[in-house]
Amino acid sequence: MTTPRTPSRRRHVPAGSRGRTTVAPAVVETTAGLAAAEVPGLHPHPARVDRRAPSARARRGVTARVRHGRADIRLDVVADYGVPIPEVAADVRRAVGAAVYARAGVRVDTVDVAVHDVSRPSLPYRPLEEQKR
């Protein structure tokens, strides 16, 4: 014997909107670091190591503060010699903001780009015999 179904008093909520999603700062830091690495002209600053930093990403020159679905990001970088630093930094800001929002759903309020040094261009390879001439 089956019992008749009574209509539910709760309204139907789609499965995708039940609950909440929390994105950790480490996710934002990783996403920001990967997006920044795709922009030519800047590289992570290898000496900006804060051993007290809570995450490995922060020790690689990327830190993020995430509050209420919004992020503030700081990147410590080295610029290639000859690149227009303000333009490349603007490209990094755009790339990081778009990537973090698209992949983590976190809006980015600020992306601070701190350029600590300029890297010398690498010399083209020459065989040892040619170097002696």
C-alpha positions, 0 to 999 in steps of 0.5 A: 500500500502506498501513501498519497504524496502531499505537495511540498510547502517549500518552493523548488530551488535548482540544485546548482544554487543550493549551498555556497562556494568558498574559494581559498586565497591559495586558489586565487594566488595560483590562478593569478600566478599562472595568468601573470606568467602568460604575459611576456615581459615579466617574471616572478621575483626569485628573491622575494621569498617570505619564509613566514608566508602561509602558502608556497604561492606567497613565497613565489611572489603572489599574495592574495586577500579574499573577502566576501567574494572579492580579492586584492592581489600583489605580484612581485616581479622582475621585468625584461630589459627594454619592455615598457613596464607600465604597459606590461603591468597593465596587461598583467592586471587585465589578464589576472583579473579576467582569469581569476573571475573566469576560473574562481568566480572572484572579482578582483578589486586591485592587482598591485604589480611591484617591479623589483628589478630588470633582467639583462637580456640573455646573450645568444649561444656561441660555441667556445671556439667562436668566443676565443676569437 
